């Protein structure tokens, strides 16, 4: 998500030096993050339990616009629309 990636630098500035004692602190600081151009963050805490090691279906992989990089594909990817 290109918008999400652009938010990281602003979130990092807001979170600098803060001890994360719980998820509510992270959520509150994220929601206070804004830019001069009017960008703001809406945050929520997802409490859903996800199954570990679950593989995506073939249909999902064919319909999602995700392109994984050859170098470290678990961490490097982009969305092509």
C-alpha positions as a printed Julia matrix, in Angstrom:
81×3 Matrix{Float64}:
  0.0     0.0    0.0
  1.81    3.17  -1.16
 -0.04    5.41   1.28
  0.84    3.15   4.19
  4.54    3.28   3.32
  4.48    7.08   3.18
  3.05    7.16   6.7
  5.98    5.31   8.28
  8.32    8.32   8.51
  5.66   10.42  10.22
  4.74    7.61  12.59
  8.41    7.08  13.45
  8.76   10.74  14.4
  5.65   10.6   16.58
  6.8     7.38  18.28
 10.41    8.48  18.84
 11.5     7.88  22.43
  8.16    6.43  23.53
  8.0     3.19  25.5
  5.19    1.03  24.17
  3.62   -0.41  27.31
  0.44   -1.46  25.52
 -1.31   -1.31  22.16
 -3.5     1.62  23.2
 -0.44    3.9   23.4
  0.55    2.95  19.86
 -3.01    3.5   18.58
 -3.35    6.87  20.32
 -0.05    8.2   18.97
 -0.81    6.92  15.48
 -4.15    8.74  15.47
 -2.41   11.97  16.53
 -0.08   11.76  13.52
 -0.72   14.43  10.87
  1.18   16.28   8.15
  1.15   19.85   6.87
 -0.78   18.69   3.81
 -3.61   17.26   5.91
 -2.68   13.58   6.0
 -4.05   11.86   9.11
 -4.12    8.32  10.45
 -7.13    6.25  11.44
 -6.11    3.29  13.6
 -7.81    0.32  15.17
 -6.59   -2.67  17.13
 -7.24   -5.97  15.39
 -7.67   -8.71  17.99
 -8.28  -11.5   15.49
 -6.12  -14.62  15.94
 -4.46  -15.65  12.68
 -3.42  -19.19  11.88
  0.37  -19.58  11.7
  1.86  -21.04   8.53
 -1.31  -20.82   6.47
 -0.56  -20.63   2.75
 -2.57  -18.39   0.39
 -4.81  -20.04  -2.16
 -3.79  -20.02  -5.82
 -6.8   -17.86  -6.67
 -5.76  -15.27  -4.11
 -2.22  -15.11  -5.45
 -3.47  -14.66  -9.03
 -5.92  -11.86  -8.2
 -3.77   -9.87  -5.76
 -1.56   -7.23  -7.37
  1.43   -8.18  -5.17
  4.84   -8.53  -6.8
  7.53  -10.06  -4.61
 11.12   -8.94  -5.11
 13.73  -11.56  -6.02
 15.92  -10.37  -3.13
 14.33  -11.17   0.27
 10.81  -11.71  -1.1
  9.35  -12.19   2.4
 10.1    -8.54   3.17
 10.37   -6.82  -0.22
  7.21   -6.51  -2.25
  5.11   -3.94  -4.05
  1.54   -3.59  -5.24
  0.99   -3.1   -8.96
 -2.42   -1.8   -9.92
